[in-house]
């Protein structure tokens, strides 16, 4: 077997397994970590296809930024896992049926479009060919509007994730930045006037102790 084909099936199996564990793991943090493994395996498949720019982008953007945001949201939210899993087994048959239908449709489309294509059909590229340059030319010319729409969707997702973490919950102390900005010195410090206390008169010489330490006889 060709080593490229062997590694493709290996990374594909890891990708499918980790993707299944994303939706079946009981701990949300474990699901996020399995999603990281899924992205790594997908990046390896992109490397096998000689799409180095897409592989590096997948690692830097999705694993280095998006997954950190996912973990931040998962750890900040007070998620009740038991409540979320209520009715899971009742809805499992419908979800499994829909999942199988989607997988069969994807297989049919991919097999119809790429089933008869061989690796030898790919044109030979010159030595100075850069897929990064070719991809950039396509993104910023023919696909510039889908690229900008995807950027806006990601921005909205980031804002929504931050807004979820800032919602008010009972038993959680949080600071109000607007009140801190509007605060004045009179709201924090109050000067109180108190009546003065008279000074204590000095002790008389008769009651004072003698210098030699010997008390006089009465």
PAFIGU-630134 format. One record per atom (N, C-alpha, C, O): atom name; z, x, y. Coordinates in steps of 0.001 Angstrom, whole numbers. Atoms other than C-alpha are relative to their C-alpha. Layout:
- CA  Z  X  Y
...
END
This chain:
- N  0  843  -1193
- CA  0  0  0
- C  0  885  1251
- O  658  1923  1313
- N  61  -714  -1266
- CA  -819  1145  3496
- C  1379  0  668
- O  2030  -1043  714
- N  -1328  -21  -658
- CA  2350  2316  5344
- C  108  -979  1162
- O  1173  -1556  1382
- N  -44  961  -1107
- CA  1418  180  8361
- C  268  -1415  -501
- O  1052  -2156  91
- N  -206  1333  576
- CA  1232  -2933  6187
- C  1425  -136  -538
- O  2056  -1181  -379
- N  -1367  36  546
- CA  4528  -2043  4464
- C  1025  -217  1120
- O  1908  -1066  1004
- N  -956  145  -1094
- CA  6383  -1632  7759
- C  -162  -1345  708
- O  809  -1905  1216
- N  188  1315  -601
- CA  4800  -4807  9099
- C  772  -1065  -768
- O  1488  -1865  -166
- N  -721  996  802
- CA  6157  -6887  6221
- C  1513  232  75
- O  2289  -723  45
- N  -1425  -293  -92
- CA  9510  -5104  6483
- C  580  -556  1308
- O  1582  -1271  1295
- N  -503  491  -1284
- CA  9961  -5819  10187
- C  -169  -1513  133
- O  648  -2178  770
- N  178  1449  -33
- CA  8564  -9318  9758
- C  1117  -706  -766
- O  1620  -1738  -321
- N  -1098  605  769
- CA  11171  -10070  7063
- C  1317  80  771
- O  2094  -876  776
- N  -1221  -126  -801
- CA  13961  -8724  9285
- C  -16  -983  1171
- O  1011  -1570  1511
- N  113  935  -1130
- CA  12668  -10816  12195
- C  292  -1428  -433
- O  1019  -2148  251
- N  -223  1366  488
- CA  12626  -14025  10148
- C  1469  -197  -386
- O  2062  -1228  -72
- N  -1410  122  404
- CA  16088  -13351  8677
- C  933  -86  1206
- O  1814  -944  1256
- N  -873  8  -1176
- CA  17697  -12556  12026
- C  -212  -1266  841
- O  736  -1778  1438
- N  243  1246  -733
- CA  16003  -15573  13649
- C  708  -1176  -661
- O  1221  -2057  30
- N  -751  1053  696
- CA  17496  -17824  10974
- C  1495  126  253
- O  2185  -883  399
- N  -1421  -197  -258
- CA  20916  -16277  11537
- C  388  -362  1439
- O  1553  -645  1717
- N  -300  409  -1373
- CA  20629  -17038  15256
- C  458  -1451  39
- O  1370  -1793  792
- N  -310  1432  -15
- CA  20771  -20776  14506
- C  1002  -397  -1062
- O  1472  -1535  -1057
- N  -942  352  1066
- CA  23061  -20624  11461
- C  1344  710  120
- O  2285  333  -578
- N  -1274  -706  -140
- CA  25804  -18199  12576
- C  1031  -923  653
- O  696  -1703  1545
- N  -1067  862  -504
- CA  29138  -19893  13291
- C  523  482  1348
- O  985  -325  2155
- N  -505  -556  -1250
- CA  30099  -17560  16139
- C  -1156  144  994
- O  -2172  751  653
- N  1101  -143  -972
- CA  27965  -17815  19328
- C  -295  1454  351
- O  -1449  1802  603
- N  246  -1412  -302
- CA  28444  -14095  20001
- C  -819  646  -1114
- O  -1713  1446  -837
- N  794  -517  1114
- CA  27125  -13270  16520
- C  -1452  -485  94
- O  -2379  262  -218
- N  1366  507  -180
- CA  24114  -15507  17220
- C  -754  814  1046
- O  -1930  1127  860
- N  645  -806  -1031
- CA  23382  -13544  20390
- C  -345  1397  -522
- O  -1399  1940  -192
- N  279  -1323  556
- CA  23641  -10243  18501
- C  -1151  -49  -1005
- O  -1960  877  -1063
- N  1152  147  898
- CA  21259  -11502  15812
- C  -1290  -193  791
- O  -2356  229  343
- N  1183  118  -853
- CA  18869  -12443  18620
- C  -449  1367  507
- O  -1646  1616  646
- N  344  -1378  -370
- CA  19037  -8809  19774
- C  -768  675  -1122
- O  -1775  1340  -877
- N  701  -584  1152
- CA  18043  -7719  16253
- C  -1404  -592  -140
- O  -2340  118  -506
- N  1323  628  53
- CA  15165  -10220  16347
- C  -947  636  1015
- O  -2106  907  703
- N  834  -632  -1024
- CA  13876  -8717  19590
- C  -381  1426  -396
- O  -1517  1847  -177
- N  316  -1358  433
- CA  14122  -5187  18180
- C  -1093  -4  -1069
- O  -2024  801  -1013
- N  1013  70  1061
- CA  12129  -6154  15094
- C  -1358  -409  562
- O  -2388  124  151
- N  1267  393  -622
- CA  9502  -7900  17216
- C  -609  1153  789
- O  -1827  1329  801
- N  510  -1169  -725
- CA  9241  -4787  19393
- C  -612  1013  -958
- O  -1622  1639  -637
- N  579  -911  993
- CA  8654  -2697  16265
- C  -1371  -484  -469
- O  -2275  321  -696
- N  1305  547  391
- CA  5829  -5035  15261
- C  -1037  245  1098
- O  -2197  540  807
- N  910  -295  -1098
- CA  4302  -4617  18725
- C  -421  1470  -30
- O  -1570  1796  268
- N  370  -1418  111
- CA  4440  -850  18225
- C  -1036  221  -1090
- O  -1955  1023  -924
- N  996  -130  1068
- CA  2554  -1212  14943
- C  -1374  -476  460
- O  -2396  7  -28
- N  1271  500  -523
- CA  -117  -3128  16860
- C  -524  829  1161
- O  -1515  459  1790
- N  382  -915  -1073
- CA  -357  -252  19387
- C  107  -646  1387
- O  -658  -333  2300
- N  -289  610  -1304
- CA  995  -2402  22204
- C  1329  557  484
- O  2347  -136  496
- N  -1243  -685  -364
- CA  3535  107  23451
- C  661  -623  1231
- O  1886  -713  1303
- N  -579  567  -1220
- CA  3963  -1509  26864
- C  757  -1285  -294
- O  1848  -1492  238
- N  -688  1238  353
- CA  4849  -4899  25378
- C  1290  280  -761
- O  2290  -410  -563
- N  -1203  -331  760
- CA  7325  -3279  22986
- C  1109  510  916
- O  2258  85  796
- N  -1008  -523  -926
- CA  9104  -1343  25736
- C  510  -1105  936
- O  1700  -1165  1249
- N  -418  1108  -861
- CA  9118  -4425  27975
- C  940  -944  -726
- O  1906  -1434  -141
- N  -864  878  794
- CA  10646  -6505  25191
- C  1401  585  -134
- O  2393  -142  -83
- N  -1312  -643  146
- CA  13433  -3963  24741
- C  741  47  1338
- O  1924  -287  1410
- N  -671  -180  -1287
- CA  14143  -3319  28423
- C  361  -1329  656
- O  1471  -1492  1162
- N  -214  1251  -730
- CA  13789  -6839  29802
- C  857  -964  -807
- O  1892  -1426  -327
- N  -689  1041  762
- CA  14915  -9147  27017
- C  1311  491  -592
- O  2303  -238  -580
- N  -1242  -508  587
- CA  17489  -6936  25324
- C  907  588  1076
- O  2120  378  1047
- N  -831  -655  -1001
- CA  18651  -4963  28343
- C  483  -911  1104
- O  1510  -622  1718
- N  -393  864  -1115
- CA  18824  -7838  30844
- C  316  -1416  -454
- O  1411  -1916  -197
- N  -188  1400  362
- CA  18382  -11309  29355
- C  1126  -164  -1005
- O  1929  -1089  -881
- N  -1048  139  1009
- CA  20632  -10734  26348
- C  1373  291  589
- O  2363  -310  173
- N  -1278  -225  -680
- CA  23356  -9305  28580
- C  425  -1267  732
- O  1605  -1615  735
- N  -307  1258  -670
- CA  23131  -12521  30602
- C  442  -1057  -1011
- O  1382  -1807  -745
- N  -403  956  1033
- CA  23310  -14606  27400
- C  1431  257  -445
- O  2231  -674  -537
- N  -1350  -330  433
- CA  26420  -12747  26244
- C  1015  -320  1092
- O  2117  -786  801
- N  -905  309  -1107
- CA  27971  -13126  29699
- C  290  -1503  52
- O  1439  -1911  220
- N  -183  1448  -48
- CA  27402  -16895  29655
- C  798  -481  -1205
- O  1685  -1322  -1060
- N  -710  431  1204
- CA  28610  -17285  26058
- C  1475  340  83
- O  2320  -449  -338
- N  -1401  -396  -85
- CA  31805  -15373  26769
- C  741  -715  1125
- O  1953  -907  1032
- N  -656  666  -1114
- CA  32504  -17152  30065
- C  185  -1494  -244
- O  1151  -2081  244
- N  -102  1427  241
- CA  31881  -20699  28832
- C  1045  -283  -1064
- O  1208  476  -2020
- N  -993  436  978
- CA  34618  -22516  26974
- C  -696  -942  -984
- O  -653  -2162  -828
- N  810  773  936
- CA  32474  -23647  24043
- C  868  -449  -1174
- O  1521  361  -1832
- N  -698  563  1153
- CA  34031  -25949  21476
- C  -998  -73  -1155
- O  -1805  -1000  -1228
- N  974  -88  1091
- CA  32120  -24956  18335
- C  135  -1171  -950
- O  -872  -1687  -1435
- N  -200  1115  931
- CA  33676  -27673  16177
- C  -629  -1282  530
- O  -1208  -2053  -236
- N  612  1200  -571
- CA  32546  -30389  18589
- C  -1520  95  -38
- O  -2200  -904  -270
- N  1452  -158  26
- CA  29038  -28934  18754
- C  -577  -208  -1394
- O  -1716  -649  -1539
- N  500  111  1367
- CA  28745  -28936  14974
- C  212  -1391  -604
- O  -141  -1620  -1761
- N  -158  1352  518
- CA  29686  -32600  14618
- C  -1365  -664  -154
- O  -2180  -640  768
- N  1287  624  285
- CA  26791  -34472  13029
- C  -1090  957  -417
- O  -2258  575  -481
- N  1022  -981  366
- CA  25051  -31262  11953
- C  -671  -375  -1320
- O  -1899  -386  -1410
- N  562  310  1307
- CA  24605  -32249  8318
- C  -737  -1338  18
- O  -1667  -1542  -762
- N  694  1289  -80
- CA  23576  -35776  9292
- C  -1408  165  560
- O  -2330  -532  136
- N  1311  -218  -615
- CA  20686  -34471  11420
- C  -803  1108  -678
- O  -1934  1381  -279
- N  694  -1113  650
- CA  19763  -31609  9070
- C  -1315  -405  -655
- O  -2292  328  -502
- N  1305  333  616
- CA  17051  -33472  7076
- C  -1121  -159  1019
- O  -2233  323  800
- N  1040  182  -1018
- CA  15174  -34489  10230
- C  -384  1345  616
- O  -1566  1625  819
- N  292  -1306  -592
- CA  15506  -31004  11735
- C  -795  882  -963
- O  -1717  1585  -547
- N  726  -799  989
- CA  14343  -29359  8494
- C  -1451  -476  -135
- O  -2366  340  -254
- N  1370  527  87
- CA  11317  -31674  8290
- C  -838  437  1194
- O  -1979  870  1031
- N  726  -416  -1200
- CA  10319  -30936  11891
- C  -288  1500  -30
- O  -1376  1935  348
- N  209  -1448  83
- CA  10799  -27201  11328
- C  -1108  371  -970
- O  -1936  1232  -670
- N  1053  -289  994
- CA  8616  -27183  8209
- C  -1373  -387  546
- O  -2346  342  351
- N  1286  430  -574
- CA  5874  -29140  10009
- C  -490  1006  1045
- O  -1673  1345  1074
- N  388  -969  -1032
- CA  5900  -26691  12937
- C  -479  1306  -635
- O  -1467  1890  -190
- N  401  -1243  669
- CA  5729  -23682  10586
- C  -1369  -157  -657
- O  -2199  748  -572
- N  1304  208  635
- CA  2811  -25174  8644
- C  -1122  -71  1034
- O  -2224  423  794
- N  1019  42  -1046
- CA  951  -25903  11874
- C  -309  1392  529
- O  -1472  1728  751
- N  239  -1363  -470
- CA  1441  -22335  13078
- C  -796  807  -1023
- O  -1700  1558  -659
- N  741  -727  1047
- CA  241  -20958  9730
- C  -1458  -429  -14
- O  -2354  406  -139
- N  1382  492  29
- CA  -2837  -23187  9815
- C  -801  529  1184
- O  -1947  947  1025
- N  716  -471  -1188
- CA  -3755  -22205  13366
- C  -285  1501  -93
- O  -1398  1949  183
- N  198  -1446  90
- CA  -3219  -18489  12791
- C  -1009  362  -1087
- O  -1832  1257  -897
- N  938  -313  1077
- CA  -5106  -18501  9498
- C  -1428  -391  387
- O  -2384  296  27
- N  1344  421  -412
- CA  -8017  -20419  11032
- C  -585  959  1034
- O  -1788  1218  1027
- N  497  -864  -1057
- CA  -8260  -18070  14007
- C  -123  1454  -431
- O  -1075  2136  -50
- N  -53  -1428  308
- CA  -7369  -14707  12472
- C  -1  304  -1498
- O  195  1454  -1890
- N  -71  -244  1443
- CA  -7514  -15156  8702
- C  -1100  884  -532
- O  -890  1614  -1500
- N  1144  -770  493
- CA  -10908  -13550  8277
- C  -221  1304  767
- O  -1185  2021  501
- N  172  -1214  -800
- CA  -10424  -10723  10784
- C  587  1190  -741
- O  1704  1116  -1253
- N  -439  -1233  625
- CA  -10127  -7229  9359
- C  279  1055  1062
- O  -207  970  2190
- N  -325  -1060  -952
- CA  -8735  -4128  10990
- C  -1228  810  395
- O  -1280  1378  1486
- N  1207  -775  -308
- CA  -12143  -2494  10815
- C  -869  -688  1055
- O  -1767  -63  1619
- N  788  703  -999
- CA  -13534  -5182  13143
- C  385  401  1423
- O  -388  178  2354
- N  -453  -355  -1351
- CA  -11541  -3853  16093
- C  -873  1103  571
- O  -1186  2062  -134
- N  861  -1043  -588
- CA  -13670  -1817  18491
- C  779  1287  203
- O  1983  1264  458
- N  -623  -1303  -225
- CA  -12954  1873  18805
- C  195  223  1497
- O  -732  53  2290
- N  -337  -177  -1412
- CA  -11227  2649  22077
- C  -117  1470  372
- O  112  2340  -468
- N  93  -1408  -428
- CA  -11788  5812  24113
- C  1378  658  2
- O  2407  -15  -59
- N  -1262  -740  67
- CA  -9155  8519  24119
- C  871  -243  1223
- O  2096  -225  1111
- N  -773  218  -1229
- CA  -8101  7835  27720
- C  290  -1479  257
- O  632  -1847  1381
- N  -243  1436  -185
- CA  -7698  4072  27151
- C  1485  -266  160
- O  2299  295  -573
- N  -1393  367  -261
- CA  -4460  2595  28518
- C  133  -1516  -109
- O  -407  -2258  712
- N  -192  1443  124
- CA  -3409  -813  27260
- C  891  -552  1110
- O  809  -1733  1447
- N  -832  441  -1120
- CA  -832  -945  30061
- C  -858  -342  1216
- O  -628  -1345  1891
- N  906  253  -1132
- CA  -3570  -708  32672
- C  -831  -1253  -248
- O  -1017  -2065  659
- N  804  1185  310
- CA  -5702  -3307  30903
- C  840  -1272  65
- O  370  -2303  546
- N  -880  1161  -51
- CA  -2750  -5671  30538
- C  364  -366  1442
- O  385  -1542  1807
- N  -296  265  -1401
- CA  -1802  -5276  34199
- C  -1172  -635  733
- O  -983  -1521  1566
- N  1177  589  -649
- CA  -5365  -6044  35269
- C  -157  -1472  -377
- O  -548  -2280  465
- N  108  1397  419
- CA  -5333  -9275  33224
- C  1102  -856  616
- O  856  -1983  1046
- N  -1124  796  -506
- CA  -1883  -10383  34387
- C  -178  -339  1474
- O  55  -1476  1886
- N  56  200  -1444
- CA  -2533  -9933  38103
- C  -1360  -470  489
- O  -1593  -518  1697
- N  1293  579  -408
- CA  -6077  -11326  38101
- C  -212  -1360  -663
- O  -206  -2390  11
- N  337  1247  691
- CA  -6810  -13936  35454
- C  1229  -863  -298
- O  1140  -2091  -285
- N  -1205  743  378
- CA  -3226  -14907  34510
- C  1109  153  1044
- O  2287  190  687
- N  -1014  -221  -1030
- CA  -1461  -14444  37859
- C  865  -1243  192
- O  2070  -1115  408
- N  -792  1211  -198
- CA  -386  -18099  38178
- C  963  -262  -1158
- O  2121  -582  -893
- N  -1001  119  1075
- CA  1174  -18364  34685
- C  1092  1058  84
- O  2244  786  -254
- N  -998  -1058  -147
- CA  2914  -15048  35363
- C  1029  -367  1068
- O  2226  -168  860
- N  -929  392  -1049
- CA  4429  -16334  38611
- C  849  -1203  -417
- O  2028  -1275  -69
- N  -773  1157  474
- CA  5469  -19629  36985
- C  1094  450  -968
- O  2218  -48  -912
- N  -1022  -523  915
- CA  7257  -17720  34220
- C  1114  702  754
- O  2280  592  375
- N  -1031  -668  -799
- CA  9064  -15627  36836
- C  922  -1011  672
- O  2133  -800  730
- N  -824  1036  -639
- CA  10251  -18763  38651
- C  909  -663  -1025
- O  2071  -942  -730
- N  -824  627  1051
- CA  11469  -20309  35371
- C  1166  907  -374
- O  2285  429  -563
- N  -1091  -927  301
- CA  13481  -17183  34587
- C  1026  38  1131
- O  2227  119  875
- N  -933  10  -1131
- CA  14977  -17213  38089
- C  874  -1254  -23
- O  2081  -1178  207
- N  -778  1247  85
- CA  16018  -20864  37704
- C  1000  71  -1147
- O  2121  -420  -1015
- N  -925  -127  1124
- CA  17559  -20063  34313
- C  1198  881  357
- O  2326  583  -35
- N  -1104  -876  -408
- CA  19621  -17230  35815
- C  951  -735  949
- O  2170  -640  812
- N  -848  748  -940
- CA  20851  -19444  38664
- C  801  -1074  -737
- O  1979  -1276  -442
- N  -709  1032  757
- CA  21737  -22231  36224
- C  1119  596  -845
- O  2193  6  -957
- N  -1041  -640  808
- CA  23652  -19833  33978
- C  1200  403  859
- O  2347  239  442
- N  -1096  -373  -893
- CA  25685  -18532  36923
- C  741  -1242  495
- O  1964  -1222  633
- N  -647  1232  -452
- CA  26331  -22089  38139
- C  900  -587  -1081
- O  1937  -1171  -769
- N  -843  504  1082
- CA  27693  -23034  34714
- C  1321  755  -88
- O  2358  167  -394
- N  -1237  -782  70
- CA  30213  -20218  34819
- C  921  -268  1178
- O  2120  -10  1081
- N  -808  235  -1188
- CA  31413  -21236  38310
- C  512  -1429  101
- O  1135  -1780  1102
- N  -484  1373  -75
- CA  32169  -24862  37496
- C  1528  -29  -117
- O  2131  841  -745
- N  -1451  100  -26
- CA  35754  -25997  38015
- C  495  -606  -1312
- O  -20  -1622  -1780
- N  -621  481  1229
- CA  37875  -26440  34896
- C  1503  -29  164
- O  2070  737  943
- N  -1445  112  -77
- CA  41456  -27455  34408
- C  649  1201  -683
- O  215  1658  -1741
- N  -734  -1115  572
- CA  43895  -24649  33798
- C  -606  1358  263
- O  -111  2363  -247
- N  667  -1271  -305
- CA  41562  -21965  35151
- C  102  233  1499
- O  -314  -615  2288
- N  -124  -351  -1404
- CA  42334  -20247  38451
- C  -1291  657  485
- O  -1841  1542  -170
- N  1240  -544  -572
- CA  39343  -19494  40651
- C  170  121  1507
- O  953  -613  2109
- N  -71  -214  -1436
- CA  38870  -18256  44187
- C  -1126  -753  701
- O  -2221  -918  162
- N  976  693  -821
- CA  37071  -20159  46939
- C  -456  960  1101
- O  293  1261  2031
- N  517  -990  -946
- CA  34877  -17743  48865
- C  -133  -610  1393
- O  125  70  2386
- N  168  625  -1317
- CA  34177  -20245  51666
- C  1334  -95  740
- O  1388  126  1950
- N  -1313  56  -649
- CA  37894  -20723  52341
- C  474  1392  402
- O  1126  1547  1434
- N  -386  -1361  -359
- CA  38438  -16969  52309
- C  -736  488  1247
- O  -176  1246  2040
- N  759  -418  -1181
- CA  35708  -16487  54912
- C  532  -685  1257
- O  563  -74  2325
- N  -470  750  -1169
- CA  37130  -19190  57223
- C  1467  257  344
- O  1959  -301  1324
- N  -1425  -195  -214
- CA  40721  -17933  57031
- C  254  718  1330
- O  -550  1549  1754
- N  -420  -625  -1249
- CA  42526  -16918  60271
- C  1379  607  -170
- O  2091  306  -1128
- N  -1298  -675  113
- CA  45564  -14798  60906
- C  1153  -984  113
- O  2194  -801  -518
- N  -1077  991  -148
- CA  47611  -17831  61981
- C  228  -810  -1266
- O  1292  -1403  -1447
- N  -172  720  1254
- CA  47000  -19387  58574
- C  786  791  -1034
- O  1272  226  -2014
- N  -653  -850  989
- CA  48564  -16465  56763
- C  1347  555  482
- O  2245  792  -326
- N  -1215  -610  -543
- CA  51268  -15090  59121
- C  584  -931  1059
- O  -151  -1435  1907
- N  -688  806  -997
- CA  53843  -17060  61139
- C  1183  780  544
- O  2018  1267  -218
- N  -1087  -709  -660
- CA  56184  -15454  63664
- C  1130  -981  304
- O  900  -2027  911
- N  -1169  869  -168
- CA  59678  -16974  63722
- C  990  691  933
- O  1326  1856  725
- N  -1000  -525  -921
- CA  62139  -16473  66609
- C  1395  -378  -497
- O  1664  -1538  -809
- N  -1368  221  452
- CA  65763  -16094  65594
- C  955  470  1094
- O  662  1445  1786
- N  -966  -433  -1035
- CA  68828  -15872  67892
- C  569  1366  -330
- O  785  1715  -1490
- N  -543  -1330  202
- CA  70177  -12412  68423
- C  1469  -40  -418
- O  2179  -987  -79
- N  -1396  -99  468
- CA  73492  -11369  66827
- C  735  1023  871
- O  245  2134  1072
- N  -707  -972  -856
- CA  76117  -9752  69074
- C  417  1233  -771
- O  691  1191  -1970
- N  -377  -1265  641
- CA  76947  -6153  68397
- C  1490  11  -322
- O  2278  -559  434
- N  -1399  -100  402
- CA  80239  -5421  66590
- C  710  1006  888
- O  223  2123  1058
- N  -706  -968  -873
- CA  82817  -3824  68931
- C  471  1185  -786
- O  747  1073  -1981
- N  -435  -1215  732
- CA  83821  -260  68077
- C  1481  -79  -345
- O  2263  -712  364
- N  -1395  4  447
- CA  87063  297  66208
- C  866  770  988
- O  409  1765  1551
- N  -917  -671  -935
- CA  90150  1282  68369
- C  479  1315  -555
- O  398  1582  -1754
- N  -447  -1328  425
- CA  91573  4734  68286
- C  1233  -61  -861
- O  1458  813  -1698
- N  -1238  80  795
- CA  94896  3499  66840
- C  -286  -353  -1437
- O  420  85  -2345
- N  324  395  1370
- CA  93270  1975  63825
- C  -893  1004  -684
- O  -1085  965  -1900
- N  883  -983  627
- CA  90955  4851  63300
- C  816  991  -797
- O  1965  1264  -452
- N  -691  -980  844
- CA  91908  7350  60631
- C  116  1302  737
- O  -819  1697  1434
- N  -147  -1294  -663
- CA  93312  10644  61901
- C  -943  1040  -557
- O  -1444  955  -1678
- N  940  -1040  400
- CA  91224  13678  61769
- C  509  802  -1147
- O  -272  1266  -1978
- N  -526  -816  1083
- CA  93641  15484  59465
- C  159  -752  -1304
- O  508  -164  -2328
- N  -67  763  1226
- CA  93614  12672  56968
- C  1389  -499  -308
- O  1569  -1121  -1354
- N  -1377  438  260
- CA  97435  11974  57283
- C  255  -1211  849
- O  100  -1168  2070
- N  -274  1247  -715
- CA  98360  8417  58202
- C  1330  100  721
- O  2261  673  155
- N  -1273  -45  -732
- CA  101117  8039  60872
- C  1014  -944  -650
- O  630  -1955  -1239
- N  -1092  815  551
- CA  104491  6599  59772
- C  280  -1138  939
- O  263  -971  2159
- N  -339  1191  -796
- CA  105366  3110  60942
- C  1502  -74  199
- O  1994  -1002  841
END
